[in-house]
Amino acid sequence: MILGIDHLNIVVADMARSLAFYCDVLGFTQTKEAHLEGEWIEKIVGLRGVKAHAVFIVSPGGEPRIELLHYHSPEGVALPENSRANTRGLRHFALRVTDIAAVTAKLRAAGIAVSGEPTAVPGGVVKFDTGAGGKTLVYFVDPDGVIVELAEYR
């Protein structure tokens, strides 16, 4: 039986840069940290010679946790096409916010490129059980090109 989502994983190129982005700009809090190496992690991820640094963060609203993971070895590569919304596979995650305009302005002030302006989803496109009257969305990318959506329900 599935109980829920335990955490999301984002592989990052620079842990300090990612922590500054997620904690200082978006307001997440660091909760746990671990250094990963040895046969056990190699078995799990299917790579040899793994040496990695994991930091768990959580949003001000709570779960699920996000695991930021930096591989010292073997190093991965960035695939620019992964930052395109139509590339197959897991492509983005969404953060629920209370003031999308303010969060968007904060991102822009921090030098983050935001894709357009917050846009309302036309009524009737998707029905949500939130009791809310509508939904507004906007996309941006984190320092490693991961697409993040802001979602505000009215």
C-alpha positions in Angstrom: 0.0 0.0 0.0 1.3 3.4 -1.0 1.2 5.9 2.0 2.3 9.0 0.1 5.3 10.8 -1.4 8.4 10.5 0.9 10.6 13.0 -0.9 11.6 14.4 -4.3 15.2 14.3 -5.4 17.1 17.0 -7.4 20.7 16.3 -8.5 22.6 19.6 -8.2 25.9 20.8 -9.6 26.7 23.1 -6.6 25.2 22.4 -3.2 26.0 25.9 -1.7 24.3 27.6 -4.7 21.2 25.3 -4.5 20.9 25.8 -0.8 21.1 29.5 -1.2 18.4 29.4 -3.9 16.0 27.0 -2.1 16.5 28.3 1.5 17.4 32.0 1.0 15.2 32.8 -2.0 12.3 30.4 -1.6 12.3 30.0 2.2 12.9 26.3 2.6 14.6 25.0 5.8 17.4 22.5 5.8 16.5 19.5 8.0 19.0 16.7 7.5 22.4 16.1 5.8 24.3 13.0 4.9 27.4 11.9 3.0 26.8 8.9 0.9 29.4 6.3 -0.3 30.0 2.6 -0.3 28.5 -0.5 -1.6 25.0 0.1 -0.3 24.4 3.3 -2.2 26.1 1.9 -5.3 23.6 -1.0 -5.2 20.6 1.4 -4.9 21.6 3.9 -7.7 23.3 1.4 -10.0 26.6 3.4 -10.2 30.1 2.5 -9.1 32.4 4.7 -7.0 29.6 6.9 -5.6 30.6 9.7 -3.3 27.7 12.1 -2.8 26.4 14.8 -0.5 22.7 14.9 0.3 20.8 17.7 2.0 17.1 17.5 2.8 15.0 20.6 2.8 11.3 21.3 3.5 9.1 24.2 2.5 7.5 26.5 5.1 4.2 24.6 4.5 5.7 21.2 5.3 6.1 17.9 3.4 7.1 16.4 1.0 10.8 16.8 1.6 13.2 17.6 -1.2 16.5 15.9 -1.3 19.3 18.0 -2.9 22.0 15.6 -4.0 25.4 16.5 -5.3 27.5 13.7 -6.8 31.2 14.2 -6.3 31.7 11.0 -8.2 30.8 9.8 -10.7 29.8 13.3 -12.0 26.7 13.6 -14.1 26.0 15.8 -17.0 23.4 18.5 -17.6 21.0 17.9 -20.5 19.5 21.2 -21.6 16.5 19.5 -23.1 15.5 18.4 -19.6 14.6 22.1 -18.9 12.0 22.1 -21.7 8.4 21.6 -20.6 7.7 19.0 -23.4 10.6 16.6 -22.7 9.3 13.2 -21.7 9.7 12.1 -18.1 9.4 13.8 -14.8 9.6 17.4 -15.8 8.6 19.8 -13.0 7.2 20.1 -9.5 4.8 22.7 -8.2 5.0 24.8 -5.1 1.7 26.1 -3.7 1.9 29.8 -2.8 -0.5 32.3 -1.2 0.7 35.4 -3.2 2.0 34.4 -6.6 2.7 38.0 -7.7 4.9 38.6 -4.6 6.8 35.3 -5.0 7.3 36.0 -8.7 8.6 39.5 -7.9 11.0 38.0 -5.3 12.4 35.5 -7.8 12.9 38.3 -10.4 14.6 40.5 -7.8 17.0 37.5 -7.1 17.9 37.4 -10.8 15.8 34.2 -11.6 14.3 34.0 -15.1 10.6 33.5 -14.8 8.6 32.3 -17.9 6.2 35.0 -18.5 3.7 36.4 -16.0 1.4 34.5 -13.6 -1.5 33.3 -15.7 -5.0 32.1 -14.6 -6.0 28.7 -15.7 -9.4 29.1 -17.6 -12.4 28.0 -15.6 -13.5 24.4 -16.2 -10.1 23.2 -17.7 -9.3 21.2 -14.5 -11.5 20.8 -11.5 -9.7 20.7 -8.1 -11.1 19.5 -4.8 -9.5 22.4 -2.9 -12.6 24.4 -2.5 -10.8 27.2 -4.4 -12.4 29.2 -7.1 -9.5 29.2 -9.5 -5.8 28.6 -10.1 -2.9 30.8 -11.3 0.4 29.4 -12.5 3.9 30.5 -13.6 7.1 28.6 -14.4 10.7 29.2 -13.6 13.9 27.1 -13.5 16.2 26.5 -10.5 20.0 26.9 -10.8 20.3 23.5 -12.3 17.6 23.9 -14.9 14.8 22.1 -13.0 11.4 23.5 -13.9 9.5 24.7 -10.9 5.9 25.8 -11.0 4.2 28.2 -8.7 0.5 27.5 -8.1 -1.9 29.9 -6.3 -5.5 28.8 -5.6 -8.2 31.4 -5.1 
